[in-house]
Amino acid sequence: MASSFESLYPNIAYFVDAIGWIEFGHNNDSPLTSFIRAIDMGGIVWEGKDEYDTLDKAFQDLEKGLGKWMREQGVDQQ
């Protein structure tokens, strides 16, 4: 049985719903080289690596990175 995005990536889902947005992919017109990044109104809060083997690995890295960032910021997901 397939899982929902929210159950696989709860930190990403919460971030997008309550805090900011996610950008992924390469943009040759941007000085940013990261493939995936999380942004809020203040700017970039997390940047991933320049390349990933799979999109799932990029989202796994983002999930972990946002979890750490939210703990450091005292974000309560309740």
CNS distance restraints for C-alpha pairs under 8 A (distance, minus, plus):
assign (resid   3 and name CA) (resid   7 and name CA) 6.39 0.50 0.50
assign (resid   3 and name CA) (resid   8 and name CA) 6.61 0.50 0.50
assign (resid   4 and name CA) (resid   8 and name CA) 6.36 0.50 0.50
assign (resid   5 and name CA) (resid   9 and name CA) 5.78 0.50 0.50
assign (resid   5 and name CA) (resid  10 and name CA) 7.63 0.50 0.50
assign (resid   5 and name CA) (resid  13 and name CA) 7.46 0.50 0.50
assign (resid   6 and name CA) (resid  10 and name CA) 4.88 0.50 0.50
assign (resid   6 and name CA) (resid  12 and name CA) 7.79 0.50 0.50
assign (resid   6 and name CA) (resid  13 and name CA) 5.49 0.50 0.50
assign (resid   9 and name CA) (resid  13 and name CA) 6.24 0.50 0.50
assign (resid   9 and name CA) (resid  59 and name CA) 7.74 0.50 0.50
assign (resid   9 and name CA) (resid  60 and name CA) 7.62 0.50 0.50
assign (resid   9 and name CA) (resid  63 and name CA) 5.93 0.50 0.50
assign (resid  10 and name CA) (resid  14 and name CA) 6.06 0.50 0.50
assign (resid  10 and name CA) (resid  63 and name CA) 7.54 0.50 0.50
assign (resid  11 and name CA) (resid  15 and name CA) 6.04 0.50 0.50
assign (resid  11 and name CA) (resid  63 and name CA) 5.65 0.50 0.50
assign (resid  11 and name CA) (resid  64 and name CA) 7.93 0.50 0.50
assign (resid  11 and name CA) (resid  66 and name CA) 6.11 0.50 0.50
assign (resid  11 and name CA) (resid  67 and name CA) 5.79 0.50 0.50
assign (resid  12 and name CA) (resid  16 and name CA) 6.19 0.50 0.50
assign (resid  12 and name CA) (resid  62 and name CA) 7.24 0.50 0.50
assign (resid  12 and name CA) (resid  63 and name CA) 5.68 0.50 0.50
assign (resid  12 and name CA) (resid  66 and name CA) 6.84 0.50 0.50
assign (resid  13 and name CA) (resid  17 and name CA) 6.09 0.50 0.50
assign (resid  14 and name CA) (resid  18 and name CA) 5.83 0.50 0.50
assign (resid  14 and name CA) (resid  19 and name CA) 7.46 0.50 0.50
assign (resid  14 and name CA) (resid  77 and name CA) 6.96 0.50 0.50
assign (resid  15 and name CA) (resid  19 and name CA) 4.89 0.50 0.50
assign (resid  15 and name CA) (resid  20 and name CA) 5.88 0.50 0.50
assign (resid  15 and name CA) (resid  21 and name CA) 7.07 0.50 0.50
assign (resid  15 and name CA) (resid  66 and name CA) 7.79 0.50 0.50
assign (resid  16 and name CA) (resid  20 and name CA) 5.21 0.50 0.50
assign (resid  16 and name CA) (resid  21 and name CA) 5.03 0.50 0.50
assign (resid  16 and name CA) (resid  22 and name CA) 6.98 0.50 0.50
assign (resid  19 and name CA) (resid  40 and name CA) 6.24 0.50 0.50
assign (resid  20 and name CA) (resid  38 and name CA) 7.26 0.50 0.50
assign (resid  20 and name CA) (resid  39 and name CA) 5.63 0.50 0.50
assign (resid  20 and name CA) (resid  40 and name CA) 4.25 0.50 0.50
assign (resid  20 and name CA) (resid  41 and name CA) 6.84 0.50 0.50
assign (resid  21 and name CA) (resid  38 and name CA) 5.96 0.50 0.50
assign (resid  21 and name CA) (resid  39 and name CA) 5.44 0.50 0.50
assign (resid  21 and name CA) (resid  40 and name CA) 6.44 0.50 0.50
assign (resid  22 and name CA) (resid  36 and name CA) 7.31 0.50 0.50
assign (resid  22 and name CA) (resid  37 and name CA) 5.84 0.50 0.50
assign (resid  22 and name CA) (resid  38 and name CA) 4.63 0.50 0.50
assign (resid  22 and name CA) (resid  39 and name CA) 6.21 0.50 0.50
assign (resid  23 and name CA) (resid  36 and name CA) 5.73 0.50 0.50
assign (resid  23 and name CA) (resid  37 and name CA) 5.44 0.50 0.50
assign (resid  23 and name CA) (resid  38 and name CA) 6.50 0.50 0.50
assign (resid  23 and name CA) (resid  39 and name CA) 7.78 0.50 0.50
assign (resid  24 and name CA) (resid  35 and name CA) 5.45 0.50 0.50
assign (resid  24 and name CA) (resid  36 and name CA) 4.14 0.50 0.50
assign (resid  24 and name CA) (resid  37 and name CA) 6.39 0.50 0.50
assign (resid  25 and name CA) (resid  35 and name CA) 5.01 0.50 0.50
assign (resid  25 and name CA) (resid  36 and name CA) 6.35 0.50 0.50
assign (resid  26 and name CA) (resid  33 and name CA) 7.12 0.50 0.50
assign (resid  26 and name CA) (resid  34 and name CA) 7.48 0.50 0.50
assign (resid  26 and name CA) (resid  35 and name CA) 5.72 0.50 0.50
assign (resid  27 and name CA) (resid  32 and name CA) 7.91 0.50 0.50
assign (resid  33 and name CA) (resid  50 and name CA) 5.56 0.50 0.50
assign (resid  34 and name CA) (resid  47 and name CA) 6.13 0.50 0.50
assign (resid  34 and name CA) (resid  48 and name CA) 5.55 0.50 0.50
assign (resid  34 and name CA) (resid  49 and name CA) 5.22 0.50 0.50
assign (resid  34 and name CA) (resid  50 and name CA) 4.16 0.50 0.50
assign (resid  34 and name CA) (resid  51 and name CA) 7.20 0.50 0.50
assign (resid  35 and name CA) (resid  48 and name CA) 6.41 0.50 0.50
assign (resid  35 and name CA) (resid  49 and name CA) 6.22 0.50 0.50
assign (resid  35 and name CA) (resid  50 and name CA) 4.98 0.50 0.50
assign (resid  35 and name CA) (resid  51 and name CA) 5.82 0.50 0.50
assign (resid  35 and name CA) (resid  52 and name CA) 7.68 0.50 0.50
assign (resid  35 and name CA) (resid  58 and name CA) 7.94 0.50 0.50
assign (resid  36 and name CA) (resid  47 and name CA) 6.19 0.50 0.50
assign (resid  36 and name CA) (resid  48 and name CA) 5.35 0.50 0.50
assign (resid  36 and name CA) (resid  49 and name CA) 7.31 0.50 0.50
assign (resid  36 and name CA) (resid  50 and name CA) 7.88 0.50 0.50
assign (resid  36 and name CA) (resid  58 and name CA) 6.86 0.50 0.50
assign (resid  36 and name CA) (resid  62 and name CA) 7.52 0.50 0.50
assign (resid  37 and name CA) (resid  44 and name CA) 6.98 0.50 0.50
assign (resid  37 and name CA) (resid  45 and name CA) 7.72 0.50 0.50
assign (resid  37 and name CA) (resid  46 and name CA) 5.58 0.50 0.50
assign (resid  37 and name CA) (resid  47 and name CA) 4.36 0.50 0.50
assign (resid  37 and name CA) (resid  48 and name CA) 5.95 0.50 0.50
assign (resid  37 and name CA) (resid  62 and name CA) 7.52 0.50 0.50
assign (resid  38 and name CA) (resid  44 and name CA) 5.87 0.50 0.50
assign (resid  38 and name CA) (resid  45 and name CA) 5.70 0.50 0.50
assign (resid  38 and name CA) (resid  46 and name CA) 5.15 0.50 0.50
assign (resid  38 and name CA) (resid  47 and name CA) 6.55 0.50 0.50
assign (resid  38 and name CA) (resid  62 and name CA) 7.85 0.50 0.50
assign (resid  38 and name CA) (resid  66 and name CA) 7.88 0.50 0.50
assign (resid  39 and name CA) (resid  43 and name CA) 5.33 0.50 0.50
assign (resid  39 and name CA) (resid  44 and name CA) 4.28 0.50 0.50
assign (resid  39 and name CA) (resid  45 and name CA) 5.49 0.50 0.50
assign (resid  39 and name CA) (resid  46 and name CA) 7.13 0.50 0.50
assign (resid  40 and name CA) (resid  44 and name CA) 6.42 0.50 0.50
assign (resid  40 and name CA) (resid  45 and name CA) 6.80 0.50 0.50
assign (resid  45 and name CA) (resid  69 and name CA) 7.56 0.50 0.50
assign (resid  46 and name CA) (resid  62 and name CA) 7.82 0.50 0.50
assign (resid  46 and name CA) (resid  65 and name CA) 6.76 0.50 0.50
assign (resid  46 and name CA) (resid  66 and name CA) 7.05 0.50 0.50
assign (resid  46 and name CA) (resid  69 and name CA) 7.68 0.50 0.50
assign (resid  48 and name CA) (resid  58 and name CA) 7.41 0.50 0.50
assign (resid  48 and name CA) (resid  61 and name CA) 7.03 0.50 0.50
assign (resid  48 and name CA) (resid  62 and name CA) 6.83 0.50 0.50
assign (resid  52 and name CA) (resid  57 and name CA) 6.41 0.50 0.50
assign (resid  52 and name CA) (resid  58 and name CA) 5.92 0.50 0.50
assign (resid  53 and name CA) (resid  57 and name CA) 6.85 0.50 0.50
assign (resid  54 and name CA) (resid  58 and name CA) 6.62 0.50 0.50
assign (resid  55 and name CA) (resid  59 and name CA) 6.32 0.50 0.50
assign (resid  56 and name CA) (resid  60 and name CA) 6.10 0.50 0.50
assign (resid  57 and name CA) (resid  61 and name CA) 6.17 0.50 0.50
assign (resid  58 and name CA) (resid  62 and name CA) 6.22 0.50 0.50
assign (resid  59 and name CA) (resid  63 and name CA) 5.96 0.50 0.50
assign (resid  60 and name CA) (resid  64 and name CA) 6.31 0.50 0.50
assign (resid  61 and name CA) (resid  65 and name CA) 6.06 0.50 0.50
assign (resid  62 and name CA) (resid  66 and name CA) 5.89 0.50 0.50
assign (resid  63 and name CA) (resid  67 and name CA) 6.15 0.50 0.50
assign (resid  64 and name CA) (resid  68 and name CA) 6.38 0.50 0.50
assign (resid  65 and name CA) (resid  69 and name CA) 6.17 0.50 0.50
assign (resid  66 and name CA) (resid  70 and name CA) 5.91 0.50 0.50
assign (resid  67 and name CA) (resid  71 and name CA) 6.21 0.50 0.50
assign (resid  68 and name CA) (resid  72 and name CA) 6.24 0.50 0.50
assign (resid  69 and name CA) (resid  73 and name CA) 6.17 0.50 0.50
assign (resid  70 and name CA) (resid  74 and name CA) 5.99 0.50 0.50
assign (resid  70 and name CA) (resid  75 and name CA) 5.01 0.50 0.50
assign (resid  70 and name CA) (resid  76 and name CA) 7.83 0.50 0.50
assign (resid  71 and name CA) (resid  75 and name CA) 6.10 0.50 0.50
